[in-house]
């Protein structure tokens, strides 16, 4: 199974595109809520360093768009991501969404335009989210997260969380994939690939196979969930802190709450966030590393880590 899932790194369907990793900014939009409209191609693209091969559709009126912003059939919020396999000049084309970047200026040369992967140094235990799938003619979907590091200029796979769905799944269903760590080394990059046809790299895709995905995240060994692409921005400072932790949360709502966990995953402190900047007394916290989650109602808006220094 590992051998087959590793091949997903070249799932660039219509063209054979190598797995690349260039420096990228932090990711956003794992909740599938933030989309940008491309007027030239007349399609939506998920923001936050997600990418697809939708720009290839600009090359020909016959080249299909295969990744869509779903507005009706969603698990949570306003939108979900929908990947739909199609056909281009008799060639099967898989719907594909990946973390990385597609350079529209290089659309005629997809091997240069598509760059998969973003910087990442954490070591999660599970890759989580929700999905639905319509399988056509025995097709299968793939959902996978991969973790790499560079050694002497070469890329080494050190962790993988693979999942293949062979059957139609009509209702929203959770996936909770353990990360199989193949090395104790620290990762420096991460790629998520979501595709409606797992055999897309070999032009094996059934027209109409459809994968819907929403609310992707990582869970850490402590049991704390961190959104893969947070939908809101928050700033904690100073970090490391000693006495006071300032929490800037411009998008706060009356029901916003911050919960602080210790390194074992136990809740240490909670506080309401009812203004743009909240000052939190941390003098009672022992020196060490802590996790935090910001929730509005039962939804995790953003999560992260901070450090307390000894006085």
Secondary structure as UniProt FT lines:
FT   HELIX           2..6
FT   HELIX           7..10
FT   TURN            13..14
FT   TURN            30..31
FT   STRAND          35..38
FT   TURN            39..42
FT   STRAND          43..46
FT   STRAND          50..52
FT   HELIX           54..59
FT   TURN            61..62
FT   STRAND          67..70
FT   STRAND          80..84
FT   STRAND          86..88
FT   TURN            89..90
FT   STRAND          91..93
FT   STRAND          96..102
FT   HELIX           104..106
FT   TURN            107..108
FT   HELIX           110..113
FT   STRAND          114..116
FT   STRAND          118..119
FT   STRAND          126..134
FT   TURN            137..138
FT   STRAND          141..151
FT   TURN            152..153
FT   STRAND          154..165
FT   STRAND          169..178
FT   STRAND          180..181
FT   STRAND          189..195
FT   HELIX           200..202
FT   TURN            207..208
FT   STRAND          210..219
FT   TURN            221..222
FT   STRAND          225..227
FT   STRAND          235..237
FT   STRAND          244..248
FT   TURN            250..251
FT   TURN            254..255
FT   STRAND          256..261
FT   TURN            263..264
FT   STRAND          267..272
FT   STRAND          277..281
FT   TURN            283..284
FT   STRAND          288..296
FT   TURN            297..298
FT   STRAND          299..308
//
